Amino acid sequence: MDYFVEYKWFVMVAVEVLFWVFAIAFGLIRYLFGRERLGLVFLALLVINYSLLVPLAILDYLQSRDIELFQVATVVFIIYVLIYGKSHFKHFDAAMKRKVSQWKGETPPRSAGVPK
């Protein structure tokens, strides 16, 4: 466990990179290949991916016994995801739907699920 705490910032960056990998995979699988249920697996991976930061921040605090920038950044990040994550992901989903429709030569949907 010391390894993860020592490389906590690398882990945070890796979590963000994995977020984009899973999000793009979700969109491609859902819209390009039409596999809705398999797309939901990647959506679940997104949630699990971000939830890995919480135990790491707790472990970091338990080892340092001091509030550090990493813990604050993790809390701010999780609050952001809880407050704005759903609406921002809806925008991303709609953009993926439009982009894949263009790639397939279909007429892109106008609203495509973009929240108002």
C-alpha positions as CSV (number, residue, x, y, z in Angstrom):
1,M,0.0,0.0,0.0
2,D,2.9,2.3,0.5
3,Y,3.6,2.1,-3.2
4,F,0.2,3.6,-4.0
5,V,0.6,6.4,-1.5
6,E,4.0,7.2,-2.7
7,Y,2.8,7.5,-6.3
8,K,-0.6,9.0,-5.5
9,W,-0.4,11.8,-8.0
10,F,0.5,9.3,-10.7
11,V,-2.5,7.2,-9.7
12,M,-4.8,10.3,-9.9
13,V,-3.6,11.0,-13.4
14,A,-4.0,7.4,-14.4
15,V,-7.6,7.5,-13.0
16,E,-8.3,10.5,-15.2
17,V,-6.7,8.8,-18.3
18,L,-8.8,5.7,-17.6
19,F,-11.9,7.8,-17.3
20,W,-11.4,9.1,-20.9
21,V,-10.6,5.6,-22.2
22,F,-13.7,4.1,-20.6
23,A,-15.9,7.1,-21.6
24,I,-14.8,6.9,-25.3
25,A,-15.2,3.1,-25.2
26,F,-18.7,3.5,-23.8
27,G,-19.6,5.9,-26.6
28,L,-18.1,3.8,-29.4
29,I,-19.6,0.5,-28.1
30,R,-23.0,2.1,-27.5
31,Y,-23.3,4.1,-30.8
32,L,-20.9,2.6,-33.3
33,F,-21.5,-1.1,-32.5
34,G,-25.0,-0.7,-31.0
35,R,-24.2,-2.8,-27.9
36,E,-26.2,-0.9,-25.2
37,R,-25.6,-3.5,-22.4
38,L,-21.9,-3.8,-23.1
39,G,-21.7,0.0,-23.0
40,L,-23.2,-0.1,-19.5
41,V,-20.2,-2.2,-18.4
42,F,-18.0,0.7,-19.3
43,L,-20.3,3.1,-17.6
44,A,-19.9,1.0,-14.4
45,L,-16.2,1.0,-14.9
46,L,-16.2,4.8,-14.9
47,V,-17.9,4.9,-11.5
48,I,-15.6,2.2,-10.1
49,N,-12.6,4.0,-11.5
50,Y,-13.3,7.3,-9.7
51,S,-14.3,5.5,-6.5
52,L,-10.7,4.2,-6.2
53,L,-9.5,7.7,-5.3
54,V,-11.4,7.8,-2.0
55,P,-9.6,4.9,-0.3
56,L,-6.3,6.2,-1.6
57,A,-7.0,9.6,0.0
58,I,-8.0,8.0,3.3
59,L,-4.9,5.8,3.3
60,D,-2.8,8.9,2.6
61,Y,-4.3,10.7,5.5
62,L,-3.9,7.7,7.8
63,Q,-0.2,7.5,7.0
64,S,0.5,11.3,7.1
65,R,-1.9,12.3,9.9
66,D,-2.1,15.6,8.2
67,I,-4.4,17.1,5.6
68,E,-2.5,17.4,2.3
69,L,-3.1,18.8,-1.1
70,F,-3.8,15.3,-2.5
71,Q,-6.7,14.7,-0.1
72,V,-8.1,18.2,-0.7
73,A,-7.9,17.6,-4.5
74,T,-9.6,14.3,-4.2
75,V,-12.4,15.7,-2.1
76,V,-12.9,18.6,-4.5
77,F,-12.8,16.2,-7.5
78,I,-15.4,13.9,-6.0
79,I,-17.7,16.8,-5.1
80,Y,-17.4,18.1,-8.6
81,V,-18.2,14.6,-10.0
82,L,-21.2,14.3,-7.7
83,I,-22.6,17.8,-8.5
84,Y,-21.7,18.2,-12.2
85,G,-20.7,14.8,-13.4
86,K,-24.1,13.6,-14.6
87,S,-24.9,16.7,-16.7
88,H,-21.4,16.9,-18.2
89,F,-21.5,13.2,-19.0
90,K,-24.9,13.7,-20.8
91,H,-23.3,16.4,-22.9
92,F,-20.4,14.1,-23.7
93,D,-22.8,11.3,-24.5
94,A,-24.8,13.5,-26.9
95,A,-21.6,14.6,-28.6
96,M,-20.5,11.0,-29.1
97,K,-23.9,10.2,-30.5
98,R,-23.6,13.0,-33.0
99,K,-20.0,12.2,-34.0
100,V,-20.7,8.5,-34.5
101,S,-23.8,9.3,-36.5
102,Q,-21.6,11.5,-38.8
103,W,-19.0,8.7,-39.1
104,K,-21.8,6.2,-40.1
105,G,-23.1,8.6,-42.7
106,E,-26.4,9.1,-40.8
107,T,-28.1,12.3,-40.1
108,P,-26.9,13.4,-36.7
109,P,-29.8,13.9,-34.2
110,R,-30.4,17.5,-33.4
111,S,-31.0,17.3,-29.7
112,A,-29.2,14.0,-29.2
113,G,-30.1,14.0,-25.5
114,V,-28.4,17.3,-24.7
115,P,-29.8,18.5,-21.4
116,K,-31.2,22.0,-21.3
